[in-house]
């Protein structure tokens, strides 16, 4: 039987403004990868596919979209940015 696992998603910059909050809890199917997070976000946040260049961190470590998730993981979504 397939079950869902809870994860916390943390938003930064434009995504935080769109979400109206700093983080939210979602459930992803087990097994899940970072790529499974974006489609599970509330519509007001995702609006479309993940933007080109979006970066992910899982539990404060950079991660690619193929990284497996476990219950309780904290996934940070960071939009592309530049600056000096």
C-alpha positions as CSV (number, residue, x, y, z in Angstrom):
1,X,0.0,0.0,0.0
2,X,1.3,3.4,-1.0
3,X,1.3,6.1,1.6
4,X,2.0,9.8,1.8
5,X,4.9,11.3,3.9
6,X,4.8,14.8,5.4
7,X,7.5,17.3,4.5
8,X,8.0,21.0,5.1
9,X,8.6,23.4,2.2
10,X,10.4,26.6,2.9
11,X,9.9,29.6,0.6
12,X,12.3,32.4,-0.2
13,X,12.0,35.7,-2.2
14,X,9.2,35.8,-4.8
15,X,7.9,32.4,-3.8
16,X,7.5,33.6,-0.2
17,X,5.5,36.6,-1.4
18,X,3.3,34.4,-3.6
19,X,2.7,32.0,-0.8
20,X,2.0,34.6,1.8
21,X,4.0,32.6,4.4
22,X,7.5,31.4,5.0
23,X,6.7,27.7,4.9
24,X,4.0,25.1,4.6
25,X,3.5,21.4,5.2
26,X,2.6,19.1,2.3
27,X,2.3,15.4,1.8
28,X,4.2,13.6,-1.0
29,X,3.8,9.9,-2.1
30,X,6.3,7.5,-0.6
31,X,8.7,6.9,-2.3
32,X,9.2,10.6,-3.3
33,X,12.0,12.8,-4.7
34,X,12.5,16.5,-4.6
35,X,10.9,16.7,-8.1
36,X,7.6,15.5,-6.5
37,X,7.3,18.6,-4.3
38,X,6.5,21.3,-6.9
39,X,3.3,19.6,-8.3
40,X,2.0,19.2,-4.7
41,X,2.3,22.9,-3.8
42,X,-0.8,25.0,-3.5
43,X,-1.8,26.5,-6.9
44,X,-1.3,30.1,-5.7
45,X,2.4,29.2,-5.3
46,X,3.2,27.1,-8.3
47,X,1.0,28.6,-11.0
48,X,3.0,26.6,-13.6
49,X,5.9,24.2,-13.8
50,X,8.9,24.8,-11.7
51,X,10.8,27.8,-13.0
52,X,14.1,27.3,-14.9
53,X,16.9,27.6,-12.5
54,X,15.0,26.9,-9.3
55,X,17.4,25.5,-6.7
56,X,16.6,23.1,-3.9
57,X,18.1,22.4,-0.5
58,X,17.0,19.5,1.7
59,X,17.8,19.8,5.4
60,X,20.1,22.7,4.7
61,X,22.1,20.9,2.0
62,X,21.9,21.6,-1.7
63,X,20.1,18.9,-3.6
64,X,19.1,18.0,-7.1
65,X,15.5,17.1,-8.2
66,X,16.3,13.3,-8.0
67,X,17.2,13.3,-4.3
68,X,14.9,10.9,-2.4
69,X,12.8,12.3,0.5
70,X,11.9,10.9,3.8
71,X,9.2,11.9,6.3
72,X,10.1,15.1,8.1
73,X,12.5,16.5,5.5
74,X,12.7,20.3,5.1
75,X,12.9,21.4,1.4
76,X,13.9,24.9,0.7
77,X,12.9,26.4,-2.7
78,X,15.1,29.2,-4.0
79,X,14.4,31.1,-7.2
80,X,17.3,32.1,-9.4
81,X,18.9,35.4,-8.2
82,X,21.9,37.5,-9.0
83,X,23.7,40.2,-7.2
84,X,27.0,41.3,-5.9
